[in-house]
Structures are given as structure tokens and as C-alpha cells.
Amino acid sequence: KQTCIGDLGSPIVAVDPFTNIHHLIGVLTRRFKCQQGINQYTELTRHLKWISDTIDNCHSIHANI
């Protein structure tokens, strides 16, 4: 599927062919032109510590939802 307006933040996943487990590996951070397949994704492995620290430090009142 091609990306377009409104797709920023969309996930990119890889499927392990042996286990059929889906792994989130990036999010769409820039779209150059609709229907041309030119996109830029942010690799999540570079931000795992920040993601983990942010989640650990989150004391949201909605945490029990």
C-alpha cells in the first residue's frame, strides 16, 4: 500500500517467516509524494531506551483503562 496525506506515524512491520510474529520496526516520519513509494521511516531500535524510559516514567491517571 502506498502512503499519502494523513499516514505519518503509520507503522512498518516485518514478519518473521518462521514464527509468523509481526515486529514493529519503524514509523513513517516523512512522505515525499503520494503514490510514488518514496517514504522515510524512523528505525525504532535507535529509540528503545527513550521509549522504555518514557513508558516507565508515565504515571497517567488513565493507566488502568
QUIKABEL-V387571 format. One record per residue. SS is DSSP state (H for helix, E for strand, - for the rest). PHI is phi in degrees with one decimal (* if undefined). BURIAL is + if it has 24 or more other C-alpha atoms within 12 Angstrom, else -. Layout:
ss=SS phi=PHI burial=BURIAL
ss=SS phi=PHI burial=BURIAL
//
This chain:
ss=- phi=* burial=-
ss=- phi=-82.0 burial=-
ss=- phi=-96.3 burial=+
ss=- phi=-157.3 burial=-
ss=- phi=-55.3 burial=-
ss=- phi=91.7 burial=-
ss=- phi=-92.9 burial=-
ss=- phi=-57.2 burial=-
ss=- phi=92.4 burial=-
ss=- phi=-67.6 burial=+
ss=E phi=-79.5 burial=-
ss=E phi=-121.9 burial=+
ss=E phi=-122.6 burial=-
ss=E phi=-121.4 burial=-
ss=E phi=-105.0 burial=-
ss=- phi=-70.2 burial=-
ss=- phi=-68.4 burial=-
ss=- phi=-89.9 burial=-
ss=- phi=-108.2 burial=-
ss=- phi=62.2 burial=-
ss=- phi=-86.2 burial=-
ss=E phi=-89.4 burial=-
ss=E phi=-118.3 burial=-
ss=E phi=-75.5 burial=-
ss=E phi=-116.9 burial=-
ss=E phi=-171.4 burial=+
ss=E phi=-130.8 burial=+
ss=E phi=-68.5 burial=+
ss=E phi=-115.8 burial=-
ss=E phi=-155.7 burial=-
ss=E phi=-121.5 burial=+
ss=E phi=-86.6 burial=-
ss=E phi=-148.2 burial=-
ss=- phi=-60.8 burial=-
ss=- phi=65.9 burial=-
ss=- phi=-111.1 burial=-
ss=- phi=71.0 burial=-
ss=E phi=-100.7 burial=-
ss=E phi=-134.3 burial=+
ss=E phi=-126.6 burial=-
ss=E phi=-115.0 burial=+
ss=E phi=-94.7 burial=-
ss=E phi=-77.1 burial=-
ss=H phi=-71.1 burial=-
ss=H phi=-60.8 burial=-
ss=H phi=-74.8 burial=-
ss=H phi=-121.0 burial=-
ss=H phi=-61.2 burial=-
ss=H phi=-63.0 burial=-
ss=H phi=-62.7 burial=-
ss=H phi=-60.6 burial=-
ss=H phi=-62.7 burial=-
ss=H phi=-61.7 burial=-
ss=H phi=-65.2 burial=-
ss=H phi=-65.9 burial=-
ss=H phi=-63.1 burial=-
ss=- phi=-92.1 burial=-
ss=- phi=-85.0 burial=-
ss=- phi=-119.9 burial=-
ss=- phi=-70.1 burial=-
ss=- phi=-70.3 burial=-
ss=- phi=-96.6 burial=-
ss=- phi=-63.8 burial=-
ss=- phi=-95.0 burial=-
ss=- phi=-71.6 burial=-
//
